[in-house]
Amino acid sequence: MSLAEMCDHEADTAAFARSIPHLSKPVIVAVEGFAIGGGFALATSCDLVVTHPESQWHLTEVKIGWIPPWGLEPLTARVGPIRAKRLTWGSEPIDGTEAFRLGVVDYLVPKDLVMDEATALGRRLSDLPPPAVSATKRYYAPLIAGTAEARDQEANRLFSDNCQHETAKATLSKFGVTV
């Protein structure tokens, strides 16, 4: 892909992630191994996150030369701006225990129970009156998504600008992208 095509792809991915708070049903993510880069951002865009203590969480984009091009608004809603900035810099990976402590994760369970807990959580929510569940999502959506579309556009623009730097160019060249 060219840089312009990458930016378009990231914008499409951002739109998908931003749609999650506006769905009528809760979206539960189970992270059993790694949530890195876009996987981290996508997980934090979901309504509820289940993981285990040994899971690995890391935003690696800054290390390889650019800001994450989307997904920072839901992370900020989960952990606040100071912690979100620290996590976005990605100077060190965190495990599931730290992700839970910081508020990135909602449920921390033993490794062999992640899928079982996510499924049970889905069942518990599905037993609640659907109109009230949907209304709760609608109420909180603007508080969680906030100005995500505008912020994602800004992050995507910054991502494109960052890709002009030597570090980013070196990373991109490994994938056959020339800037």
N, C-alpha and C positions, 0 to 999 in steps of 0.2 A: 504494500500500500504506500501511497505517497503520504506526506504529512497531512495534506488537506483531507485525504480519505480517512486517515487515522482519526483526525479531529471529528469528522462526520460520524464515524463509527462510535467514538466515545460519546458524542452528543446523543446518538440513538440509545446507547446503553444507559446514559443518564436519564433519558426520558422514561425508559422501562423502570429503573429503580425509583424514580419520582412517582410513578403510578401506583406503587405498592400501598402507600397510606390511603389512597383514594378507592381501593377495592372495597367491596362490601364485607368481605370475610377476612379474618385475621390471617396473616402470613407468618408461619413459624419456620425458622431455619434451625437445622441441626448441624453443628460443625463438629465433625469427628476427628479431623486431622489438622489441616492448615487453612487459615483464612488470610491470604496474602494479596496485597494490592487490591484489584477489583473485587476479589472475593470478600475481603474485609469490608469494603465499602458496601457491597451488595448485602452482606449479612446485617450491617448496622441499619440498612434501609428497611429491613423487615420489622414486623410488629414485635415479635418475641424471638430471642436468641437462646438456644440451648447448646451447651458444650461441656467439656470435661476439663479437669485441671491440667492435663498434659497437652492440650491443643495448642497450636502456635498461631499467633496473630501478629501481623507485621504489614505496615504500609511502607513499601520499599521504593516508591517512586522518587522521592527527593534524593535518595542515595544514588539513583541511576540517572539523575539529571533533570527531573521535572516535578512540578506539583501534580498531585492526583487530579485528573481533569474533570472529576465529578464525585459526588457522594460525601462531601465534607459537611453539608448542612445536617444530615441525620446523625452523623458522628457527633457534631457539636450539640445537637439536641440531647443526645444520650449522656455526654460527659462534660459539657461546658466548654467554652472557648479555650481556656488555658490548657486543659488536658488534651483537647482535640489538636491543638497546635503541636504539643509534645508528640502525640501519636503520629501526626502527619509528617513530622520531621523524620520519624522512623529510625532514630539513631540506634534503637535496640528493639529486638522482637520481644513480645510479652507472651506469657503462657495463659491458659484459660483461667487460672486462679487470679492473676493480675487483671485480666480482661473483666472478670466478674467484679473484682474490687473497684475498678474504675467506672463500672456502669456500662461497658461495651456489651456485656452479656447479662441476660436476665436470670438464667437458671444454670447452675453448676452442679453436675451430677457425675457419678463414676463413669469411666470410659465406656464400659459395656452397657450402659443404660441411656446413652444419649438419644438414640432413635426411639426407644421405648418411652422416654419422658416427653419427647417432642410429640409423639403420637398420642399419648395420654393427655397432654396439654390441649392438643387439638380436639380431642373428644370432650374434655371438660368445657371448652369454649363452645363446641357445637351443641352441648346440652343447654346452653343459655338461650334465652329468647332471641332469635335472629334479628328482629328489628332493633333491639336494645344494643346488641353487639355492633351492628352496623352504625347505629347512631353514635356510639362511643367512638368508633373509628373516625366518623365524619367530624365529630367535635374536635378531636385531637389532631387531625390531619394538618390543618394550617399551623398549629403550634409546633409540630414536628417538621413538616416540610418547609414552613416559613417562606423564605425567599429563595428556595432551592433552585428554581429554574434560572433566575437571574444570577445567583451565585455560581451555579454550574457553568453558565455561559462565560462568566468571568474566569473561572478556573480553567475552562477549555482554552480561552484566549491566552492565559498565562502559560498553560501547557505548551501551546504552539510557540509562544515566545521562548520558553525554556529550551525547546528543541533546537534552537539556533546555537546553543552553547556547546563547547567542545565535549563535555562529559556526556550530554544527551546524544550528540551526534555519534560518539563512539558506541554508545549503547544501541542506538537505532541501526547503525551499520551492521551489527551482529545479526540483525533480522532482515537485512537487505533493503532497509529504508534509507534513502538518501535525502538529505535536507538541503 
